[in-house]
Amino acid sequence: MTSTSRRPLNDNADQKVIALLWAWHRFEKRNGGPSVIDFALTPPKGRVNVHSRLDVLRQIEGILSESSDQLTRERLAAHATFLRVLMGQQYNFADYLSLTQGLPVHEFSQDYLDMCQSRLKDALSRLTVAWDRDIKKALMKRDRLIPKHLLVRYFRKRLVASVPVLSEYLGIRLHCPVTFKFVEVDEYWGYWVDGNWRRFRMRFNHVGSGLGESECEQFLHHELLAHCCQLSSWREAITNNSLRVICGTTTVHTPEQFIFEGLAQTMPLLLDTWQEGSVLSARILLSHFTSLVLNNVHVKINSGCTLEECITYVRKWLPTMSDGTVVSECMSRTLNSSFRSYQYVYGYSFDYFFRLSLVLTRAEKMNLLKKVFTEYLTYADINKEYQVSLL
């Protein structure tokens, strides 16, 4: 497995791109547009001013015309594509995915969905949970509630206990200062993290009276042990000049998301911290199956299927999802320029890493984790070595 992130560093060229991304980010925030930067692992050097999206695009195209560096060109092409869509240019779905996330379009087969649904139903039956609209409520009854006022203490305690173990396991120094905040915002995420060179920030959205312990463990592995620890390791690698500085300013419309989300959704499997028959394992299998169905909805609604066809399709496979939720999913996966590519990443990367985790030995899992914790790798990089064919 090779990565373009370890080529000889050209810090000035990388910093020029980073300064332009920050200028674009500031422009969007001033004008009510989408956030551009997700994580910023190093502070920008220098400042660029831009007056419009077209101004940003022209500067990106200028850098592209002068650069022969593969990593720079790949990332700038994704930025340019996203900018063009924000300004009204239309791309067919396959081209948009390829140019931004670097992924192919894939629709999971009925046979594979049948197999995954059967596996999920078996896991639920072990917990005497019925396959109906009340799955989540039933799983909560079999879980231990962590009250809202104890959530931050719970996560801090688990973080203190888990990070040194992961650090020793990988042989990588990890430092993850995290702040926690409760919010009530109109987003479909129940939790998410972002961060900069100083600290990471985890937000809980609409948590109600609290969360189940298995939910907390799923969040811990996804947001903290995967996202925050991986990016903490990247930050250290950039500081040590073993990773390009351009890799430390991430966005949700560029190819690193395949590694980020694939790793995060399967971290309990890669670390062998889940147990068959547990509430956590049932939640992971439910998340996996849901992501497969929504992946297919994403492809269908972007390929000419009607809203009614998508609703009927989801009714067949997911009794837990309301028609209104399907409509919201279809809207965000078509009308939102970021989510049209970014939300597709979840199902595709989840299944890719899920299937990898089932066949890799413990030593092979550790080797994979070390790679993604220290290198910028894309779907193309990973697939050269593992060549997982999705079903």
N, C-alpha and C positions, 0 to 999 in steps of 0.2 A: 504494500500500500504506500503510495507516494503522495506528497502534498506540495502544492505550490507555495505554502506559507513559510517554508524554510529556505527559500532562495536568498541569495545575498541581499542584505537590507538596503533599501534606498529611502532613508528616513525622510528626506526633504520631499520626495515625490508623494510618499504616503501622507505626510502632514498636509500637503496641498489639498489632497482629496478630503481629509478629515475636516479641514477648515471650511471647505465648500459644503460638506454635509451639515455642519453646524449652522452655516449661514442659511441653508435651505430649511433646516429645522426651525430656526428663529422666525423665518418668513412665514412658515405654515402656522406656527403658534400665534403670531400677530394677527393672522387673517382667518383664524378659525378652521384651519386645515388639519390634516392628520399629523400625528407625531411622526417624525422621520427617524430619529435615533431611539433605539431601544435600550441598549447598554452602552456606556461610555467608560471604558476601562482605563483610559489615559486622558489627561486634560489636553485640549487643543492648543497648538502653538500657532500664533498668528490669527488674524481675523479677516474674513472676506465679507463684503457687502453684496447683497443681491436685491434686485428690485421687482422681480417677477419670477414665476416658474419658468418662463421661456428663457430668462437670463440664466437661471441655474442650468437648464438643459443645454444651452449653448456653451457654457463653461465646461460641462461634463463632456460634451462632444469634442471640445477643443483638447481636453486632456486625453481622450480616447484616440484622437488622431495622431497624437505624439507618442503614445505608449505602446510598447511591444510586450509588456509584462502580462502574463496570463491571468494572474490573480486580479490585478488592477482592472484589466479589460472585462473580466467576467463580472466583477462587482459593479463597475460603472455601467455596463450594458443593462444590468438589472435596474439600477437607479434611473437610467434614461427611459427604460420601458415603463416603469411605474409613473414617472413624471408625465410621459406622453399620455397615459391613460387618465391621469388627473386633469389633463388639459383637453380631454375629449377624444383622443385617438382610440380607435377600436382595434382589438386583437382577437383572433379566434382563441378559444380556450387553450388548446394545445400549445400554441405559440407563446401565449402569455405565461403559462406554467414553465415552459422550457426556458424562456428568457429571464424570468425572475427567480424561481426556486430551483431551476435545473432538473425538474422532474418530468417524467412522462405521464400521460393520462392513463389511468387504469381503473377499470370497474371490476369489483370482486364478483366472482361467479356465484350462481345460486348454490351449487354443490358445496363451495367453500363456506358460504353463509350458513347452510344447513349444518355443516360439521361444527362450526364455531357456536352456533346456537345450541346444538346438542350438548357441547361441552359446558356451556354456560348453564343450561338447565340442570345438568348433573350436579354442578357446583351448588346451585341454589337448592336442589332437593336435599343435599346433605345437611343444609341448614333449615330444612322444612319451610322454604320460601317458595311461594307459588309464582308461576310465570304469568303475571297480570299487571295491571296498572299500579298496584301497591308494592312493587318490588322494593323501591327505595325506603318506604316506610317500614316494611318488614325487616329489611337489613338493619335499619336504625334500631329496631326493637332488640336485635341480637347483638348490638354494639354497646359500648360503654360511653355515655355522654360526657364530653368535656365541656362544662359550662363556658359561656362566652367570657366571663370575667377571669377564667383560668387558662384560656387558650394561649395567650402570650407566654405565660409561665411554662406551659406544657412544651411549646415549641422551643423556647430557649433552653430548657432542660434537655430535650432530645437532641438539640443541635450541639450542645456542649458534650454530650455523650457520644454522638455519632461521628462528628467531623474528625476527631483524632483517630478513630478506628479506620475510617475511609482513607485518611492521610497515610497511615501506616500500611494499609493494604496496597495502596498504589505506589507508595514510596515517593509521594509528592507533598510538598509543603502547602497546606491549605489554610487560609485565613479568611473567615467569612463574617465580618461584622454586619448585622442585620437589624434594621428597625422594623417595627410592626405597627400597622394602623388599620382601624376599622372604618369602612366607607359604605355609603349607600348610593351607588351610581348605576345608571341605566346601561349596564354592560352584561353580557351573558356569562362572563367569568365570575366564578365564586371566589377566586383568589388568583393573585399573580405577583410577580416580582419584576423589578427593574433596578437599575443601580448605576453607579459611577465609580471613579477611581477612589472614592472615600469609603463608601458603604453601599450595601444593598438594602432594598426596601420591599417588604412583603405586605400586601394589602388583603384584607378579608372583606368580601362584599356580600351583604345581606346574609349574615350567618345566623340570624334569629337568636334562639336561646343557647346555641352552642353547636358543636360538631361531634360526630361519633369518633371514637378513638381510631378506628380503621381508616376513616376519612382523613384524620390528621396525619396518620402514617403515610397515606397516599400523597398528601400535600407535601409532607416533609421530604419524601424521596423525590418528588417531581420538582418542587420549587427550590428547595434548599440544598439537598445532597446532589441533585443533578445541575440545575441552572446555576445556582450561586457558587457551588464548589467548582464546577467546571470553569466558570468565568473567573473565579479567584485564581485558579491554576493558570488560565490564559494570561491574567494580569501579571502574575509572577514571571511567566515565560517572556512576555513583552519586556518587562523590566530587565531580564537577563539576556535580552537580544537573541532569544531562540525562537521567537515568534514575531512575525511582522506586525508593526504597530497598526497598520490598516485593519487588521483583524479585530482589533479591540473596540471599534466603533460599529456596533451591530444594528441591523434594521430587520424588520419582519418581512421584507419583500426580497430578501437576498438568500443565496443558497445555503448559508449556515443553518437555516431553520430545520432542515431535514435532520441534521445531527442533534441539534438542541432538543427538538420535540421527540424524536425517536428515543433518545437516551432518557429523557425525563419520564416518559410514559411507561418505560420498562425497567426503571432503575431497581425496583424490588426483585425482579427476575434476574437481572445481571449481577446483583449482589447476593442472590440466593437468600433474601430476607423474608420471602413470603412462604407460607405453608399451605399445602393442599387442604381444602376443607375449612379454611379460615374465612372470616368475614372479609378480610383484606383481599384474599385471592378471588372471592366472588365479585367484589367491587372492581378489581382489575379486569376480570373477564367480562363484566358488564360494560365497563368503559371501552374495552377492546371491541366488543361486538357492536356497540353503539357507533363507534368511530368508523367501522366498516360500512354500516348502513348509511351513515351520513356522507361518507366518501362517495358512495354510489349516487346519492341524492345530489351531491355537488356536481358530479359529472353529468347527470341527467338534466338538471336545470340549466346547465351551461351548454347543453348540446341539443336544445330544442324541445325537450319534454315540457308538458304543461304542468301548471301548479297542481291540478287535480291528479295527474299521473303520479307526481311525487308524493302527495298525501296518501294515495292508495298504496303505493309501494311501502311507505313507512308503516302504515297500519298493518300490513302483512307481517312485517318483521319485528316491530317494536311497539308492544302494547303500552309501554310506559310513556310514550310521547304523544302529546295532544296535537290536534290539527293546527292550532294556533302557533305552537312551537315549530312545526314543520314550515309554516309560512314565514316565520321569522328567520329560520335557517336559510330558506331559499332567497329571501331578500338580502341578507347579509352576504351570501355567497355569490351574488350576482351584482348587486348595486354598490357594494362597498369595494373600492378599488384595492384596498389592502387585503380584505378577507377573501376576495375572489381567488387569490393565490395562496394566502397564508393559511386559511382554514382547511384547504385541501391537504396541506402538509401533515396534519394530525393523523388522519386515518392511514395514509400511505406509509409514513415513518413508523407509526405504532405497529402496524402489521409486520413491516420489514424487521424491526428490532425484536418484536415478539417471537417471530419465527427463528431468528438468529439465537435468541436466548434459550430456545428449546433444544438446540443441537450443539451448541458450543460447550466445551468442557469448562471447568472452573478456571483453569489456567488460560484458556482462550478468551474467556470473558474478561479476565483481568487485563490481558494484553489489549483487547479492544478498548476497555475503559481508559487505559493509559494513553492510547493513541488519541482518543477524542478529548481527553483532558489536557493534552499538550500540543495538539496540532489543529490547524484549520482544515477540516475535511468536508467534502461535499458528497452528495449521493454518488456522483461519478467515481470519486476516489474510493469510497467504501465498496461500491459494487464491483470494482475491478478485482477485489480480493474475494468477496463473499458470494457475489452473483446469486442473490436470492431472487427467485422467480415468483412473483406474487400470483396467487391463484384466483 
